[in-house]
């Protein structure tokens, strides 16, 4: 190995401690992360990457991940064969394999941070948006749920449905995804930091397989693409796409991406988007009420219209078909990933969207 190659590998390995130091200081100064990265460098970085991959109608991320997995499997098998099945035991190929894997992981980790990951340490959306998040009374939660039920019931009367009464948004899934930007265009006057020129959400070709993971969408920072599972029911498709677009705009926390998706859906010119976003907010809020006051939950659930109840039942039936070990494993991996990025509640952080909804509801009632 030449001296130059050794230096390059050492530099690559140093990216892990350098990234750790960057994370440490970023977690201490979210105000600087907000100014310098999230509202400073990131919109340019994310916008350039997203527009570059946006020229393709397919998901570049889906192809890249498939290729990387294939190469990794082939490389692993090849290393095992060279180390143990070609004339005795030889640890040199295995040592080289482990070194290369660590170097690649180091580069990926640091690249992830500087292209998107630092957004995990930005200011909370509540602070940016001027929303006062504080402990809410049971009465406030019940009031929010009642408001959302009335809103969902009213919107459901105007959504498009098929012959069986299922929500059926006109056009193909790609048509729906291509129209998602209208929600962010409409909300950007109120929240200018949600503005941006990014590529449209991409349909995942292997959406059917994705169902077994229980995932509706994935934002891939290395390609700047909001990848969406297009086999899910139409009632969930708009809010899932706008959720990934919130990540695309630099809001990495899951609870905040849910809330931003709700905001963008409710101002979208298409009533189907408005309803989908309201259904997302209603589900999260009623789940919180279920845990805190089952009696109030039961009482309010009776106020659901037949159409709203039908859509929620169809969503439950859809996901029940795919429950199994793959979904549970994916949930654990996702939970570990969120915790590793300082979302201390892990997957449970999705429930914290309700705090933002209550803060908005409280503000609207003043």
C-alpha positions as CSV (number, residue, x, y, z in Angstrom):
1,X,0.0,0.0,0.0
2,X,1.4,3.4,-1.0
3,X,2.0,6.2,1.5
4,X,-0.7,8.3,-0.3
5,X,-3.3,5.6,0.1
6,X,-2.5,5.2,3.8
7,X,-3.0,9.0,4.3
8,X,-6.3,8.9,2.5
9,X,-7.5,6.0,4.7
10,X,-6.4,7.7,7.9
11,X,-8.3,10.9,6.8
12,X,-11.4,8.9,6.1
13,X,-11.2,7.2,9.5
14,X,-10.9,10.5,11.2
15,X,-14.3,11.5,9.8
16,X,-15.9,9.5,12.6
17,X,-14.5,11.4,15.5
18,X,-14.8,14.6,13.6
19,X,-18.5,13.9,13.0
20,X,-18.9,13.0,16.7
21,X,-17.4,16.4,17.7
22,X,-19.7,18.2,15.2
23,X,-22.7,16.4,16.6
24,X,-21.7,17.3,20.2
25,X,-21.3,21.0,19.5
26,X,-24.4,21.1,17.3
27,X,-26.5,19.6,20.1
28,X,-25.3,22.4,22.4
29,X,-26.0,25.3,20.0
30,X,-29.2,24.7,18.0
31,X,-29.4,28.4,17.4
32,X,-26.2,28.3,15.4
33,X,-27.2,25.2,13.6
34,X,-30.4,27.0,12.6
35,X,-28.7,30.1,11.3
36,X,-25.6,28.5,9.7
37,X,-26.9,25.2,8.4
38,X,-30.7,24.7,8.4
39,X,-31.5,28.2,7.1
40,X,-28.0,28.9,5.7
41,X,-26.2,26.1,3.9
42,X,-28.7,23.3,3.7
43,X,-31.4,24.9,1.4
44,X,-28.6,25.3,-1.2
45,X,-27.2,21.8,-0.6
46,X,-30.5,20.0,-0.5
47,X,-32.0,22.0,-3.3
48,X,-29.1,21.3,-5.7
49,X,-29.0,17.6,-4.9
50,X,-32.8,17.3,-5.2
51,X,-33.1,19.2,-8.5
52,X,-30.2,17.1,-9.9
53,X,-32.0,13.8,-9.2
54,X,-35.4,15.4,-9.9
55,X,-34.7,15.2,-13.7
56,X,-35.3,11.4,-13.4
57,X,-38.9,10.1,-13.1
58,X,-37.8,7.1,-11.1
59,X,-36.3,7.0,-7.6
60,X,-32.5,7.2,-7.9
61,X,-32.3,6.3,-4.2
62,X,-34.2,3.0,-4.7
63,X,-31.7,2.0,-7.4
64,X,-28.7,3.1,-5.4
65,X,-29.8,1.3,-2.3
66,X,-30.4,-1.9,-4.3
67,X,-27.0,-1.7,-5.9
68,X,-25.2,-1.0,-2.6
69,X,-26.9,-4.0,-1.0
70,X,-26.0,-6.2,-3.9
71,X,-22.4,-5.1,-3.9
72,X,-22.1,-5.5,-0.1
73,X,-23.5,-9.1,-0.3
74,X,-21.1,-10.0,-3.2
75,X,-18.1,-8.4,-1.4
76,X,-18.9,-10.2,1.9
77,X,-19.2,-13.6,0.2
78,X,-16.1,-13.0,-1.8
79,X,-14.1,-12.1,1.3
80,X,-15.3,-15.2,3.2
81,X,-14.3,-17.4,0.3
82,X,-10.8,-15.8,0.1
83,X,-10.3,-16.0,3.9
84,X,-11.4,-19.5,4.6
85,X,-11.9,-21.6,1.4
86,X,-8.9,-21.0,-0.8
87,X,-5.9,-23.0,0.5
88,X,-6.2,-22.5,4.2
89,X,-7.1,-19.7,6.5
90,X,-5.9,-16.2,5.5
91,X,-7.0,-13.3,7.6
92,X,-5.5,-10.6,5.3
93,X,-8.7,-10.4,3.0
94,X,-10.9,-10.3,6.1
95,X,-8.8,-7.5,7.7
96,X,-8.9,-5.5,4.5
97,X,-12.7,-6.1,4.3
98,X,-13.3,-4.8,7.9
99,X,-11.0,-1.7,7.2
100,X,-12.9,-0.9,4.0
101,X,-16.3,-1.2,5.7
102,X,-15.2,1.1,8.5
103,X,-13.9,3.6,6.0
104,X,-17.1,3.5,4.0
105,X,-19.2,3.8,7.1
106,X,-17.1,6.8,8.2
107,X,-17.5,8.6,4.9
108,X,-21.3,7.9,4.8
109,X,-21.7,9.1,8.4
110,X,-19.9,12.4,7.8
111,X,-21.6,13.0,4.4
112,X,-25.0,12.3,6.0
113,X,-24.3,15.0,8.7
114,X,-23.1,17.8,6.4
115,X,-25.8,17.2,3.7
116,X,-28.8,16.8,6.0
117,X,-28.3,15.1,9.3
118,X,-27.4,18.3,11.2
119,X,-31.0,19.3,10.9
120,X,-31.7,17.0,13.8
121,X,-30.1,19.6,16.0
122,X,-31.8,22.7,14.7
123,X,-34.3,24.9,16.7
124,X,-37.6,23.2,17.4
125,X,-40.3,24.0,14.9
126,X,-42.5,25.4,17.7
127,X,-39.8,28.1,18.4
128,X,-39.4,28.9,14.8
129,X,-43.1,29.2,14.2
130,X,-43.9,31.1,17.4
131,X,-46.1,28.3,18.9
132,X,-46.2,28.0,22.6
133,X,-45.9,24.3,23.5
134,X,-46.8,23.6,27.1
135,X,-48.6,21.0,29.1
136,X,-52.2,20.7,28.0
137,X,-55.3,20.0,30.0
138,X,-57.6,17.0,29.2
139,X,-60.2,19.6,28.2
140,X,-57.9,21.2,25.6
141,X,-57.1,17.8,24.1
142,X,-60.8,16.9,24.0
143,X,-61.6,20.3,22.4
144,X,-58.9,19.7,19.7
145,X,-60.3,16.3,18.9
146,X,-63.8,17.6,18.6
147,X,-62.7,20.4,16.2
148,X,-60.8,17.9,14.0
149,X,-63.7,15.5,14.0
150,X,-66.0,18.2,12.7
151,X,-63.5,19.4,10.2
152,X,-62.9,15.8,8.9
153,X,-66.6,15.1,8.7
154,X,-67.2,18.2,6.6
155,X,-64.3,17.6,4.3
156,X,-65.2,13.9,3.8
157,X,-68.4,15.0,2.1
158,X,-66.4,16.5,-0.8
159,X,-63.7,14.0,-1.4
160,X,-63.7,11.7,-4.4
161,X,-64.7,8.1,-3.8
162,X,-65.1,4.9,-5.8
163,X,-68.1,2.6,-6.1
164,X,-67.4,1.0,-2.8
165,X,-67.1,4.3,-0.9
166,X,-63.3,4.2,-0.6
167,X,-61.5,7.5,-1.0
168,X,-60.3,7.6,-4.6
169,X,-58.2,10.6,-5.7
170,X,-58.5,11.2,-9.4
171,X,-55.4,10.5,-11.5
172,X,-52.5,8.2,-11.0
173,X,-50.3,8.1,-8.0
174,X,-47.7,10.0,-9.9
175,X,-50.2,12.7,-10.7
176,X,-50.9,13.0,-7.0
177,X,-47.2,13.2,-6.1
178,X,-46.6,15.9,-8.8
179,X,-49.3,18.0,-7.3
180,X,-47.9,17.9,-3.7
181,X,-45.8,21.1,-4.2
182,X,-49.0,23.2,-4.2
183,X,-49.4,22.7,-0.5
184,X,-45.9,24.0,0.2
185,X,-46.4,26.9,-2.2
186,X,-49.5,27.9,-0.3
187,X,-48.0,27.6,3.2
188,X,-44.6,29.3,2.3
189,X,-46.0,32.8,2.7
190,X,-46.9,32.0,6.3
191,X,-43.7,29.9,6.9
192,X,-41.0,31.2,4.5
193,X,-38.5,28.6,5.7
194,X,-40.7,25.9,4.1
195,X,-40.2,27.5,0.7
196,X,-37.7,25.9,-1.7
197,X,-37.2,24.5,-5.2
198,X,-37.0,20.8,-4.7
199,X,-37.7,17.8,-6.9
200,X,-41.2,16.2,-6.8
201,X,-41.8,13.1,-4.5
202,X,-40.9,9.8,-6.2
203,X,-43.0,6.7,-6.2
204,X,-41.2,3.6,-4.9
205,X,-41.3,0.8,-7.5
206,X,-41.1,-1.9,-4.7
207,X,-44.0,-0.3,-2.8
208,X,-45.7,-3.7,-2.3
209,X,-42.6,-5.0,-0.5
210,X,-42.4,-1.8,1.4
211,X,-45.8,-2.5,3.0
212,X,-44.2,-5.3,5.0
213,X,-42.0,-2.8,6.7
214,X,-45.0,-0.7,7.8
215,X,-43.3,2.4,6.2
216,X,-45.2,4.9,4.1
217,X,-42.2,6.8,2.8
218,X,-38.5,7.5,3.2
219,X,-36.4,10.6,2.7
220,X,-33.0,9.8,1.2
221,X,-30.6,12.7,1.9
222,X,-27.9,11.5,-0.4
223,X,-30.2,11.9,-3.4
224,X,-32.5,14.6,-1.9
225,X,-35.5,12.5,-2.8
226,X,-38.8,12.1,-1.0
227,X,-39.6,8.5,-1.7
228,X,-43.3,7.5,-1.2
229,X,-45.0,4.1,-0.9
230,X,-47.7,4.5,-3.5
231,X,-49.6,1.2,-2.7
232,X,-51.1,2.6,0.5
233,X,-54.7,3.8,0.5
234,X,-55.4,7.2,-1.0
235,X,-56.5,8.6,2.3
236,X,-52.9,8.3,3.5
237,X,-51.0,9.1,0.3
238,X,-51.1,12.9,0.4
239,X,-50.0,13.3,4.0
240,X,-47.3,10.7,3.6
241,X,-45.8,12.5,0.6
242,X,-45.9,15.9,2.3
243,X,-44.4,14.4,5.4
244,X,-41.3,13.3,3.3
245,X,-41.3,16.7,1.7
246,X,-41.0,18.2,5.1
247,X,-37.8,16.2,5.6
248,X,-36.7,17.4,2.2
249,X,-37.0,21.0,3.5
250,X,-34.7,20.3,6.4
251,X,-37.2,19.3,9.2
252,X,-35.8,16.0,10.3
253,X,-37.8,15.3,13.5
254,X,-40.7,12.9,12.8
255,X,-43.3,14.7,15.0
256,X,-42.5,18.0,13.3
257,X,-42.6,16.5,9.8
258,X,-46.1,15.2,10.6
259,X,-47.3,18.6,11.8
260,X,-45.8,20.3,8.8
261,X,-47.4,17.8,6.5
262,X,-50.8,18.6,8.2
263,X,-50.2,22.3,7.7
264,X,-49.3,21.9,4.0
265,X,-52.2,19.6,3.4
266,X,-54.8,21.9,5.0
267,X,-53.9,24.8,2.7
268,X,-53.6,22.7,-0.5
269,X,-56.2,23.7,-3.1
270,X,-57.3,20.1,-3.5
271,X,-59.9,19.0,-0.9
272,X,-58.5,15.4,-1.0
273,X,-55.3,16.8,0.4
274,X,-57.1,18.8,3.0
275,X,-59.0,15.8,4.2
276,X,-55.9,13.5,4.2
277,X,-54.0,16.0,6.4
278,X,-56.9,16.4,8.7
279,X,-57.2,12.6,9.0
280,X,-53.5,12.5,10.1
281,X,-54.1,15.1,12.8
282,X,-57.3,13.5,13.9
283,X,-55.7,10.0,14.2
284,X,-52.8,11.3,16.3
285,X,-55.0,13.4,18.5
286,X,-57.5,10.7,19.2
287,X,-54.8,8.2,19.9
288,X,-53.5,10.6,22.6
289,X,-57.0,11.0,24.0
290,X,-57.5,7.2,24.0
291,X,-54.4,6.9,26.2
292,X,-55.4,9.7,28.6
293,X,-59.2,9.6,28.8
294,X,-60.8,6.5,27.3
295,X,-64.3,7.6,28.3
296,X,-63.9,10.9,26.4
297,X,-62.4,9.0,23.4
298,X,-65.4,6.7,23.2
299,X,-67.8,9.6,23.4
300,X,-66.1,11.5,20.6
301,X,-65.6,8.5,18.4
302,X,-69.4,8.2,18.1
303,X,-69.3,11.6,16.3
304,X,-67.3,10.3,13.4
305,X,-69.2,10.3,10.1
306,X,-69.7,7.0,8.3
307,X,-67.2,8.1,5.7
308,X,-64.4,9.0,8.2
309,X,-65.0,5.8,10.1
310,X,-64.9,3.8,6.8
311,X,-61.5,5.3,5.8
312,X,-60.0,4.6,9.2
313,X,-61.2,1.1,9.2
314,X,-59.8,0.5,5.7
315,X,-56.4,1.9,6.8
316,X,-56.4,-0.5,9.8
317,X,-57.4,-3.5,7.5
318,X,-54.7,-2.6,5.0
319,X,-51.8,-2.6,7.6
320,X,-53.1,-5.7,9.4
321,X,-52.5,-7.6,6.2
322,X,-48.8,-6.9,6.3
323,X,-48.1,-7.3,10.1
324,X,-45.3,-9.7,10.8
325,X,-41.6,-10.1,11.7
326,X,-40.4,-7.8,9.0
327,X,-42.6,-5.0,10.2
328,X,-41.5,-5.5,13.8
329,X,-37.8,-5.6,12.9
330,X,-38.1,-2.5,10.8
331,X,-39.9,-0.7,13.7
332,X,-37.0,-1.6,16.0
333,X,-34.4,-0.4,13.5
334,X,-36.3,2.9,13.0
335,X,-36.6,3.3,16.7
336,X,-32.8,2.9,17.2
337,X,-32.1,5.3,14.3
338,X,-34.4,8.0,15.8
339,X,-32.8,7.6,19.3
340,X,-29.3,7.7,17.8
341,X,-30.3,11.1,16.3
342,X,-31.4,12.5,19.7
343,X,-35.1,11.8,19.3
344,X,-35.2,10.4,22.8
345,X,-38.7,9.1,22.6
346,X,-37.9,7.0,19.5
347,X,-40.9,5.9,17.5
348,X,-43.0,7.3,20.3
349,X,-42.0,10.8,19.2
350,X,-44.7,10.6,16.5
351,X,-47.2,11.2,19.3
352,X,-45.7,14.6,20.2
353,X,-47.3,16.1,17.1
354,X,-50.3,16.6,19.3
355,X,-48.4,19.2,21.4
356,X,-48.0,21.3,18.2
357,X,-51.7,20.8,17.2
358,X,-52.9,21.9,20.7
359,X,-50.6,24.9,20.6
360,X,-52.0,25.9,17.2
361,X,-55.6,25.2,18.5
362,X,-54.9,27.3,21.6
363,X,-53.6,30.2,19.5
364,X,-56.6,30.0,17.1
365,X,-59.0,30.3,20.0
366,X,-57.5,33.5,21.3
